[in-house]
């Protein structure tokens, strides 16, 4: 099965999650993830992933929580 770019990006973030040792580092990586995901939101193939789950809102809630 082929993964979408959004899925690859999220998997990459999750696998490196343990490397984000401080809240500042985690917030920085979450903001980078958010920017990367926003670039996929207008892609005609990738935008379907956003109809299943609101990744950007989830990321924003994690940034605000920290």
mmCIF file of the N, C-alpha and C atoms, coordinates in Angstrom:
data_MODEL
# 
_entry.id   MODEL 
# 
loop_
_atom_site.group_PDB 
_atom_site.id 
_atom_site.type_symbol 
_atom_site.label_atom_id 
_atom_site.label_alt_id 
_atom_site.label_comp_id 
_atom_site.label_asym_id 
_atom_site.label_entity_id 
_atom_site.label_seq_id 
_atom_site.pdbx_PDB_ins_code 
_atom_site.Cartn_x 
_atom_site.Cartn_y 
_atom_site.Cartn_z 
_atom_site.occupancy 
_atom_site.B_iso_or_equiv 
_atom_site.pdbx_formal_charge 
_atom_site.auth_seq_id 
_atom_site.auth_comp_id 
_atom_site.auth_asym_id 
_atom_site.auth_atom_id 
_atom_site.pdbx_PDB_model_num 
ATOM 1   N N  . UNK A 1 1  ? 0.831   -1.198 0.000  1.00 0.00 ? 1  UNK A N  1 
ATOM 2   C CA . UNK A 1 1  ? 0.000   0.000  0.000  1.00 0.00 ? 1  UNK A CA 1 
ATOM 3   C C  . UNK A 1 1  ? 0.870   1.253  0.000  1.00 0.00 ? 1  UNK A C  1 
ATOM 4   N N  . UNK A 1 2  ? 0.397   2.230  -0.695 1.00 0.00 ? 2  UNK A N  1 
ATOM 5   C CA . UNK A 1 2  ? 1.115   3.494  -0.806 1.00 0.00 ? 2  UNK A CA 1 
ATOM 6   C C  . UNK A 1 2  ? 0.640   4.459  0.275  1.00 0.00 ? 2  UNK A C  1 
ATOM 7   N N  . UNK A 1 3  ? 1.572   5.106  0.925  1.00 0.00 ? 3  UNK A N  1 
ATOM 8   C CA . UNK A 1 3  ? 1.227   6.104  1.933  1.00 0.00 ? 3  UNK A CA 1 
ATOM 9   C C  . UNK A 1 3  ? 1.140   7.478  1.298  1.00 0.00 ? 3  UNK A C  1 
ATOM 10  N N  . UNK A 1 4  ? 0.226   8.273  1.797  1.00 0.00 ? 4  UNK A N  1 
ATOM 11  C CA . UNK A 1 4  ? 0.137   9.657  1.373  1.00 0.00 ? 4  UNK A CA 1 
ATOM 12  C C  . UNK A 1 4  ? 1.248   10.451 2.047  1.00 0.00 ? 4  UNK A C  1 
ATOM 13  N N  . UNK A 1 5  ? 1.562   11.615 1.514  1.00 0.00 ? 5  UNK A N  1 
ATOM 14  C CA . UNK A 1 5  ? 2.611   12.464 2.077  1.00 0.00 ? 5  UNK A CA 1 
ATOM 15  C C  . UNK A 1 5  ? 2.271   12.870 3.505  1.00 0.00 ? 5  UNK A C  1 
ATOM 16  N N  . UNK A 1 6  ? 1.000   13.135 3.753  1.00 0.00 ? 6  UNK A N  1 
ATOM 17  C CA . UNK A 1 6  ? 0.552   13.497 5.096  1.00 0.00 ? 6  UNK A CA 1 
ATOM 18  C C  . UNK A 1 6  ? 0.859   12.361 6.075  1.00 0.00 ? 6  UNK A C  1 
ATOM 19  N N  . UNK A 1 7  ? 0.567   11.156 5.674  1.00 0.00 ? 7  UNK A N  1 
ATOM 20  C CA . UNK A 1 7  ? 0.824   9.996  6.535  1.00 0.00 ? 7  UNK A CA 1 
ATOM 21  C C  . UNK A 1 7  ? 2.319   9.820  6.795  1.00 0.00 ? 7  UNK A C  1 
ATOM 22  N N  . UNK A 1 8  ? 3.119   9.975  5.767  1.00 0.00 ? 8  UNK A N  1 
ATOM 23  C CA . UNK A 1 8  ? 4.575   9.851  5.929  1.00 0.00 ? 8  UNK A CA 1 
ATOM 24  C C  . UNK A 1 8  ? 5.102   10.898 6.897  1.00 0.00 ? 8  UNK A C  1 
ATOM 25  N N  . UNK A 1 9  ? 4.608   12.119 6.757  1.00 0.00 ? 9  UNK A N  1 
ATOM 26  C CA . UNK A 1 9  ? 5.046   13.208 7.619  1.00 0.00 ? 9  UNK A CA 1 
ATOM 27  C C  . UNK A 1 9  ? 4.680   12.931 9.078  1.00 0.00 ? 9  UNK A C  1 
ATOM 28  N N  . UNK A 1 10 ? 3.477   12.458 9.311  1.00 0.00 ? 10 UNK A N  1 
ATOM 29  C CA . UNK A 1 10 ? 3.037   12.157 10.671 1.00 0.00 ? 10 UNK A CA 1 
ATOM 30  C C  . UNK A 1 10 ? 3.810   10.990 11.269 1.00 0.00 ? 10 UNK A C  1 
ATOM 31  N N  . UNK A 1 11 ? 4.076   9.980  10.488 1.00 0.00 ? 11 UNK A N  1 
ATOM 32  C CA . UNK A 1 11 ? 4.852   8.835  10.968 1.00 0.00 ? 11 UNK A CA 1 
ATOM 33  C C  . UNK A 1 11 ? 6.269   9.281  11.331 1.00 0.00 ? 11 UNK A C  1 
ATOM 34  N N  . UNK A 1 12 ? 6.853   10.121 10.505 1.00 0.00 ? 12 UNK A N  1 
ATOM 35  C CA . UNK A 1 12 ? 8.195   10.645 10.772 1.00 0.00 ? 12 UNK A CA 1 
ATOM 36  C C  . UNK A 1 12 ? 8.204   11.425 12.085 1.00 0.00 ? 12 UNK A C  1 
ATOM 37  N N  . UNK A 1 13 ? 7.190   12.254 12.309 1.00 0.00 ? 13 UNK A N  1 
ATOM 38  C CA . UNK A 1 13 ? 7.094   13.033 13.538 1.00 0.00 ? 13 UNK A CA 1 
ATOM 39  C C  . UNK A 1 13 ? 6.972   12.112 14.754 1.00 0.00 ? 13 UNK A C  1 
ATOM 40  N N  . UNK A 1 14 ? 6.122   11.122 14.664 1.00 0.00 ? 14 UNK A N  1 
ATOM 41  C CA . UNK A 1 14 ? 5.891   10.214 15.788 1.00 0.00 ? 14 UNK A CA 1 
ATOM 42  C C  . UNK A 1 14 ? 7.143   9.403  16.121 1.00 0.00 ? 14 UNK A C  1 
ATOM 43  N N  . UNK A 1 15 ? 7.844   8.945  15.110 1.00 0.00 ? 15 UNK A N  1 
ATOM 44  C CA . UNK A 1 15 ? 9.040   8.144  15.374 1.00 0.00 ? 15 UNK A CA 1 
ATOM 45  C C  . UNK A 1 15 ? 10.159  8.964  16.007 1.00 0.00 ? 15 UNK A C  1 
ATOM 46  N N  . UNK A 1 16 ? 10.167  10.268 15.783 1.00 0.00 ? 16 UNK A N  1 
ATOM 47  C CA . UNK A 1 16 ? 11.188  11.131 16.378 1.00 0.00 ? 16 UNK A CA 1 
ATOM 48  C C  . UNK A 1 16 ? 10.703  11.818 17.655 1.00 0.00 ? 16 UNK A C  1 
ATOM 49  N N  . UNK A 1 17 ? 9.509   11.499 18.105 1.00 0.00 ? 17 UNK A N  1 
ATOM 50  C CA . UNK A 1 17 ? 8.887   12.167 19.258 1.00 0.00 ? 17 UNK A CA 1 
ATOM 51  C C  . UNK A 1 17 ? 9.773   12.109 20.500 1.00 0.00 ? 17 UNK A C  1 
ATOM 52  N N  . UNK A 1 18 ? 10.424  11.007 20.743 1.00 0.00 ? 18 UNK A N  1 
ATOM 53  C CA . UNK A 1 18 ? 11.271  10.863 21.934 1.00 0.00 ? 18 UNK A CA 1 
ATOM 54  C C  . UNK A 1 18 ? 12.478  11.798 21.902 1.00 0.00 ? 18 UNK A C  1 
ATOM 55  N N  . UNK A 1 19 ? 12.860  12.257 20.731 1.00 0.00 ? 19 UNK A N  1 
ATOM 56  C CA . UNK A 1 19 ? 13.996  13.168 20.599 1.00 0.00 ? 19 UNK A CA 1 
ATOM 57  C C  . UNK A 1 19 ? 13.652  14.589 21.060 1.00 0.00 ? 19 UNK A C  1 
ATOM 58  N N  . UNK A 1 20 ? 12.378  14.893 21.175 1.00 0.00 ? 20 UNK A N  1 
ATOM 59  C CA . UNK A 1 20 ? 11.953  16.233 21.575 1.00 0.00 ? 20 UNK A CA 1 
ATOM 60  C C  . UNK A 1 20 ? 11.868  16.262 23.102 1.00 0.00 ? 20 UNK A C  1 
ATOM 61  N N  . UNK A 1 21 ? 13.002  16.525 23.729 1.00 0.00 ? 21 UNK A N  1 
ATOM 62  C CA . UNK A 1 21 ? 13.128  16.356 25.173 1.00 0.00 ? 21 UNK A CA 1 
ATOM 63  C C  . UNK A 1 21 ? 12.525  17.489 25.991 1.00 0.00 ? 21 UNK A C  1 
ATOM 64  N N  . UNK A 1 22 ? 12.479  18.675 25.456 1.00 0.00 ? 22 UNK A N  1 
ATOM 65  C CA . UNK A 1 22 ? 11.916  19.793 26.215 1.00 0.00 ? 22 UNK A CA 1 
ATOM 66  C C  . UNK A 1 22 ? 10.614  20.269 25.573 1.00 0.00 ? 22 UNK A C  1 
ATOM 67  N N  . UNK A 1 23 ? 9.832   21.002 26.367 1.00 0.00 ? 23 UNK A N  1 
ATOM 68  C CA . UNK A 1 23 ? 8.578   21.539 25.831 1.00 0.00 ? 23 UNK A CA 1 
ATOM 69  C C  . UNK A 1 23 ? 8.845   22.510 24.691 1.00 0.00 ? 23 UNK A C  1 
ATOM 70  N N  . UNK A 1 24 ? 9.924   23.291 24.818 1.00 0.00 ? 24 UNK A N  1 
ATOM 71  C CA . UNK A 1 24 ? 10.274  24.229 23.753 1.00 0.00 ? 24 UNK A CA 1 
ATOM 72  C C  . UNK A 1 24 ? 10.606  23.513 22.463 1.00 0.00 ? 24 UNK A C  1 
ATOM 73  N N  . UNK A 1 25 ? 11.347  22.426 22.574 1.00 0.00 ? 25 UNK A N  1 
ATOM 74  C CA . UNK A 1 25 ? 11.710  21.630 21.399 1.00 0.00 ? 25 UNK A CA 1 
ATOM 75  C C  . UNK A 1 25 ? 10.466  20.990 20.785 1.00 0.00 ? 25 UNK A C  1 
ATOM 76  N N  . UNK A 1 26 ? 9.596   20.479 21.641 1.00 0.00 ? 26 UNK A N  1 
ATOM 77  C CA . UNK A 1 26 ? 8.362   19.857 21.159 1.00 0.00 ? 26 UNK A CA 1 
ATOM 78  C C  . UNK A 1 26 ? 7.489   20.888 20.456 1.00 0.00 ? 26 UNK A C  1 
ATOM 79  N N  . UNK A 1 27 ? 7.333   22.061 21.061 1.00 0.00 ? 27 UNK A N  1 
ATOM 80  C CA . UNK A 1 27 ? 6.515   23.107 20.434 1.00 0.00 ? 27 UNK A CA 1 
ATOM 81  C C  . UNK A 1 27 ? 7.087   23.538 19.092 1.00 0.00 ? 27 UNK A C  1 
ATOM 82  N N  . UNK A 1 28 ? 8.394   23.641 19.006 1.00 0.00 ? 28 UNK A N  1 
ATOM 83  C CA . UNK A 1 28 ? 9.042   24.008 17.750 1.00 0.00 ? 28 UNK A CA 1 
ATOM 84  C C  . UNK A 1 28 ? 8.746   22.961 16.672 1.00 0.00 ? 28 UNK A C  1 
ATOM 85  N N  . UNK A 1 29 ? 8.853   21.711 17.025 1.00 0.00 ? 29 UNK A N  1 
ATOM 86  C CA . UNK A 1 29 ? 8.591   20.634 16.065 1.00 0.00 ? 29 UNK A CA 1 
ATOM 87  C C  . UNK A 1 29 ? 7.111   20.566 15.692 1.00 0.00 ? 29 UNK A C  1 
ATOM 88  N N  . UNK A 1 30 ? 6.228   20.837 16.647 1.00 0.00 ? 30 UNK A N  1 
ATOM 89  C CA . UNK A 1 30 ? 4.792   20.863 16.344 1.00 0.00 ? 30 UNK A CA 1 
ATOM 90  C C  . UNK A 1 30 ? 4.471   22.005 15.374 1.00 0.00 ? 30 UNK A C  1 
ATOM 91  N N  . UNK A 1 31 ? 5.093   23.153 15.574 1.00 0.00 ? 31 UNK A N  1 
ATOM 92  C CA . UNK A 1 31 ? 4.865   24.280 14.661 1.00 0.00 ? 31 UNK A CA 1 
ATOM 93  C C  . UNK A 1 31 ? 5.385   23.964 13.259 1.00 0.00 ? 31 UNK A C  1 
ATOM 94  N N  . UNK A 1 32 ? 6.534   23.296 13.190 1.00 0.00 ? 32 UNK A N  1 
ATOM 95  C CA . UNK A 1 32 ? 7.082   22.890 11.889 1.00 0.00 ? 32 UNK A CA 1 
ATOM 96  C C  . UNK A 1 32 ? 6.153   21.882 11.223 1.00 0.00 ? 32 UNK A C  1 
ATOM 97  N N  . UNK A 1 33 ? 5.652   20.929 11.999 1.00 0.00 ? 33 UNK A N  1 
ATOM 98  C CA . UNK A 1 33 ? 4.702   19.937 11.475 1.00 0.00 ? 33 UNK A CA 1 
ATOM 99  C C  . UNK A 1 33 ? 3.451   20.630 10.945 1.00 0.00 ? 33 UNK A C  1 
ATOM 100 N N  . UNK A 1 34 ? 2.955   21.596 11.684 1.00 0.00 ? 34 UNK A N  1 
ATOM 101 C CA . UNK A 1 34 ? 1.770   22.341 11.271 1.00 0.00 ? 34 UNK A CA 1 
ATOM 102 C C  . UNK A 1 34 ? 1.997   23.052 9.931  1.00 0.00 ? 34 UNK A C  1 
ATOM 103 N N  . UNK A 1 35 ? 3.141   23.704 9.787  1.00 0.00 ? 35 UNK A N  1 
ATOM 104 C CA . UNK A 1 35 ? 3.453   24.388 8.524  1.00 0.00 ? 35 UNK A CA 1 
ATOM 105 C C  . UNK A 1 35 ? 3.543   23.405 7.364  1.00 0.00 ? 35 UNK A C  1 
ATOM 106 N N  . UNK A 1 36 ? 4.186   22.270 7.617  1.00 0.00 ? 36 UNK A N  1 
ATOM 107 C CA . UNK A 1 36 ? 4.312   21.253 6.568  1.00 0.00 ? 36 UNK A CA 1 
ATOM 108 C C  . UNK A 1 36 ? 2.940   20.705 6.171  1.00 0.00 ? 36 UNK A C  1 
ATOM 109 N N  . UNK A 1 37 ? 2.091   20.479 7.159  1.00 0.00 ? 37 UNK A N  1 
ATOM 110 C CA . UNK A 1 37 ? 0.754   19.955 6.856  1.00 0.00 ? 37 UNK A CA 1 
ATOM 111 C C  . UNK A 1 37 ? -0.084  20.976 6.097  1.00 0.00 ? 37 UNK A C  1 
ATOM 112 N N  . UNK A 1 38 ? 0.057   22.248 6.453  1.00 0.00 ? 38 UNK A N  1 
ATOM 113 C CA . UNK A 1 38 ? -0.696  23.296 5.750  1.00 0.00 ? 38 UNK A CA 1 
ATOM 114 C C  . UNK A 1 38 ? -0.364  23.313 4.268  1.00 0.00 ? 38 UNK A C  1 
ATOM 115 N N  . UNK A 1 39 ? 0.867   23.005 3.926  1.00 0.00 ? 39 UNK A N  1 
ATOM 116 C CA . UNK A 1 39 ? 1.246   22.998 2.515  1.00 0.00 ? 39 UNK A CA 1 
ATOM 117 C C  . UNK A 1 39 ? 0.563   21.857 1.755  1.00 0.00 ? 39 UNK A C  1 
ATOM 118 N N  . UNK A 1 40 ? 0.175   20.809 2.453  1.00 0.00 ? 40 UNK A N  1 
ATOM 119 C CA . UNK A 1 40 ? -0.509  19.681 1.813  1.00 0.00 ? 40 UNK A CA 1 
ATOM 120 C C  . UNK A 1 40 ? -2.020  19.881 1.719  1.00 0.00 ? 40 UNK A C  1 
ATOM 121 N N  . UNK A 1 41 ? -2.554  20.818 2.487  1.00 0.00 ? 41 UNK A N  1 
ATOM 122 C CA . UNK A 1 41 ? -4.010  20.990 2.545  1.00 0.00 ? 41 UNK A CA 1 
ATOM 123 C C  . UNK A 1 41 ? -4.611  21.407 1.201  1.00 0.00 ? 41 UNK A C  1 
ATOM 124 N N  . UNK A 1 42 ? -3.835  22.056 0.363  1.00 0.00 ? 42 UNK A N  1 
ATOM 125 C CA . UNK A 1 42 ? -4.350  22.482 -0.945 1.00 0.00 ? 42 UNK A CA 1 
ATOM 126 C C  . UNK A 1 42 ? -4.048  21.472 -2.056 1.00 0.00 ? 42 UNK A C  1 
ATOM 127 N N  . UNK A 1 43 ? -3.271  20.452 -1.752 1.00 0.00 ? 43 UNK A N  1 
ATOM 128 C CA . UNK A 1 43 ? -2.939  19.414 -2.733 1.00 0.00 ? 43 UNK A CA 1 
ATOM 129 C C  . UNK A 1 43 ? -4.183  18.553 -2.991 1.00 0.00 ? 43 UNK A C  1 
ATOM 130 N N  . UNK A 1 44 ? -4.519  18.366 -4.258 1.00 0.00 ? 44 UNK A N  1 
ATOM 131 C CA . UNK A 1 44 ? -5.773  17.663 -4.581 1.00 0.00 ? 44 UNK A CA 1 
ATOM 132 C C  . UNK A 1 44 ? -5.779  16.213 -4.117 1.00 0.00 ? 44 UNK A C  1 
ATOM 133 N N  . UNK A 1 45 ? -4.632  15.595 -3.964 1.00 0.00 ? 45 UNK A N  1 
ATOM 134 C CA . UNK A 1 45 ? -4.569  14.209 -3.506 1.00 0.00 ? 45 UNK A CA 1 
ATOM 135 C C  . UNK A 1 45 ? -4.455  14.115 -1.981 1.00 0.00 ? 45 UNK A C  1 
ATOM 136 N N  . UNK A 1 46 ? -3.771  15.047 -1.394 1.00 0.00 ? 46 UNK A N  1 
ATOM 137 C CA . UNK A 1 46 ? -3.500  15.001 0.039  1.00 0.00 ? 46 UNK A CA 1 
ATOM 138 C C  . UNK A 1 46 ? -4.629  15.573 0.892  1.00 0.00 ? 46 UNK A C  1 
ATOM 139 N N  . UNK A 1 47 ? -5.436  16.464 0.337  1.00 0.00 ? 47 UNK A N  1 
ATOM 140 C CA . UNK A 1 47 ? -6.445  17.141 1.145  1.00 0.00 ? 47 UNK A CA 1 
ATOM 141 C C  . UNK A 1 47 ? -7.520  16.210 1.694  1.00 0.00 ? 47 UNK A C  1 
ATOM 142 N N  . UNK A 1 48 ? -7.677  15.055 1.101  1.00 0.00 ? 48 UNK A N  1 
ATOM 143 C CA . UNK A 1 48 ? -8.674  14.103 1.596  1.00 0.00 ? 48 UNK A CA 1 
ATOM 144 C C  . UNK A 1 48 ? -8.360  13.653 3.025  1.00 0.00 ? 48 UNK A C  1 
ATOM 145 N N  . UNK A 1 49 ? -7.087  13.560 3.369  1.00 0.00 ? 49 UNK A N  1 
ATOM 146 C CA . UNK A 1 49 ? -6.690  13.153 4.718  1.00 0.00 ? 49 UNK A CA 1 
ATOM 147 C C  . UNK A 1 49 ? -7.239  14.118 5.767  1.00 0.00 ? 49 UNK A C  1 
ATOM 148 N N  . UNK A 1 50 ? -7.395  15.376 5.410  1.00 0.00 ? 50 UNK A N  1 
ATOM 149 C CA . UNK A 1 50 ? -7.893  16.378 6.345  1.00 0.00 ? 50 UNK A CA 1 
ATOM 150 C C  . UNK A 1 50 ? -9.398  16.252 6.587  1.00 0.00 ? 50 UNK A C  1 
ATOM 151 N N  . UNK A 1 51 ? -10.085 15.513 5.731  1.00 0.00 ? 51 UNK A N  1 
ATOM 152 C CA . UNK A 1 51 ? -11.512 15.310 5.950  1.00 0.00 ? 51 UNK A CA 1 
ATOM 153 C C  . UNK A 1 51 ? -11.769 14.221 6.995  1.00 0.00 ? 51 UNK A C  1 
ATOM 154 N N  . UNK A 1 52 ? -10.763 13.398 7.261  1.00 0.00 ? 52 UNK A N  1 
ATOM 155 C CA . UNK A 1 52 ? -10.900 12.333 8.260  1.00 0.00 ? 52 UNK A CA 1 
ATOM 156 C C  . UNK A 1 52 ? -10.560 12.814 9.666  1.00 0.00 ? 52 UNK A C  1 
ATOM 157 N N  . UNK A 1 53 ? -9.594  13.702 9.766  1.00 0.00 ? 53 UNK A N  1 
ATOM 158 C CA . UNK A 1 53 ? -9.139  14.176 11.069 1.00 0.00 ? 53 UNK A CA 1 
ATOM 159 C C  . UNK A 1 53 ? -8.566  15.567 10.896 1.00 0.00 ? 53 UNK A C  1 
ATOM 160 N N  . UNK A 1 54 ? -8.883  16.467 11.825 1.00 0.00 ? 54 UNK A N  1 
ATOM 161 C CA . UNK A 1 54 ? -8.374  17.837 11.745 1.00 0.00 ? 54 UNK A CA 1 
ATOM 162 C C  . UNK A 1 54 ? -7.014  17.910 12.444 1.00 0.00 ? 54 UNK A C  1 
ATOM 163 N N  . UNK A 1 55 ? -5.983  17.562 11.700 1.00 0.00 ? 55 UNK A N  1 
ATOM 164 C CA . UNK A 1 55 ? -4.621  17.527 12.234 1.00 0.00 ? 55 UNK A CA 1 
ATOM 165 C C  . UNK A 1 55 ? -4.172  18.897 12.734 1.00 0.00 ? 55 UNK A C  1 
ATOM 166 N N  . UNK A 1 56 ? -4.517  19.930 11.996 1.00 0.00 ? 56 UNK A N  1 
ATOM 167 C CA . UNK A 1 56 ? -4.043  21.265 12.348 1.00 0.00 ? 56 UNK A CA 1 
ATOM 168 C C  . UNK A 1 56 ? -4.646  21.744 13.665 1.00 0.00 ? 56 UNK A C  1 
ATOM 169 N N  . UNK A 1 57 ? -5.904  21.466 13.883 1.00 0.00 ? 57 UNK A N  1 
ATOM 170 C CA . UNK A 1 57 ? -6.533  21.850 15.149 1.00 0.00 ? 57 UNK A CA 1 
ATOM 171 C C  . UNK A 1 57 ? -5.949  21.041 16.306 1.00 0.00 ? 57 UNK A C  1 
ATOM 172 N N  . UNK A 1 58 ? -5.681  19.766 16.063 1.00 0.00 ? 58 UNK A N  1 
ATOM 173 C CA . UNK A 1 58 ? -5.081  18.918 17.092 1.00 0.00 ? 58 UNK A CA 1 
ATOM 174 C C  . UNK A 1 58 ? -3.700  19.451 17.479 1.00 0.00 ? 58 UNK A C  1 
ATOM 175 N N  . UNK A 1 59 ? -2.910  19.831 16.491 1.00 0.00 ? 59 UNK A N  1 
ATOM 176 C CA . UNK A 1 59 ? -1.573  20.366 16.759 1.00 0.00 ? 59 UNK A CA 1 
ATOM 177 C C  . UNK A 1 59 ? -1.667  21.668 17.542 1.00 0.00 ? 59 UNK A C  1 
ATOM 178 N N  . UNK A 1 60 ? -2.577  22.547 17.139 1.00 0.00 ? 60 UNK A N  1 
ATOM 179 C CA . UNK A 1 60 ? -2.758  23.807 17.849 1.00 0.00 ? 60 UNK A CA 1 
ATOM 180 C C  . UNK A 1 60 ? -3.113  23.568 19.307 1.00 0.00 ? 60 UNK A C  1 
ATOM 181 N N  . UNK A 1 61 ? -3.963  22.595 19.586 1.00 0.00 ? 61 UNK A N  1 
ATOM 182 C CA . UNK A 1 61 ? -4.339  22.308 20.975 1.00 0.00 ? 61 UNK A CA 1 
ATOM 183 C C  . UNK A 1 61 ? -3.136  21.805 21.774 1.00 0.00 ? 61 UNK A C  1 
ATOM 184 N N  . UNK A 1 62 ? -2.246  21.055 21.146 1.00 0.00 ? 62 UNK A N  1 
ATOM 185 C CA . UNK A 1 62 ? -1.041  20.567 21.826 1.00 0.00 ? 62 UNK A CA 1 
ATOM 186 C C  . UNK A 1 62 ? -0.069  21.721 22.095 1.00 0.00 ? 62 UNK A C  1 
ATOM 187 N N  . UNK A 1 63 ? 0.045   22.646 21.171 1.00 0.00 ? 63 UNK A N  1 
ATOM 188 C CA . UNK A 1 63 ? 0.938   23.799 21.358 1.00 0.00 ? 63 UNK A CA 1 
ATOM 189 C C  . UNK A 1 63 ? 0.413   24.666 22.491 1.00 0.00 ? 63 UNK A C  1 
ATOM 190 N N  . UNK A 1 64 ? -0.887  24.929 22.509 1.00 0.00 ? 64 UNK A N  1 
ATOM 191 C CA . UNK A 1 64 ? -1.491  25.763 23.556 1.00 0.00 ? 64 UNK A CA 1 
ATOM 192 C C  . UNK A 1 64 ? -1.384  25.093 24.927 1.00 0.00 ? 64 UNK A C  1 
ATOM 193 N N  . UNK A 1 65 ? -1.462  23.774 24.955 1.00 0.00 ? 65 UNK A N  1 
ATOM 194 C CA . UNK A 1 65 ? -1.388  23.025 26.209 1.00 0.00 ? 65 UNK A CA 1 
ATOM 195 C C  . UNK A 1 65 ? -0.011  23.139 26.839 1.00 0.00 ? 65 UNK A C  1 
ATOM 196 N N  . UNK A 1 66 ? 1.023   23.203 26.006 1.00 0.00 ? 66 UNK A N  1 
ATOM 197 C CA . UNK A 1 66 ? 2.394   23.307 26.506 1.00 0.00 ? 66 UNK A CA 1 
ATOM 198 C C  . UNK A 1 66 ? 2.702   24.746 26.756 1.00 0.00 ? 66 UNK A C  1 
# 
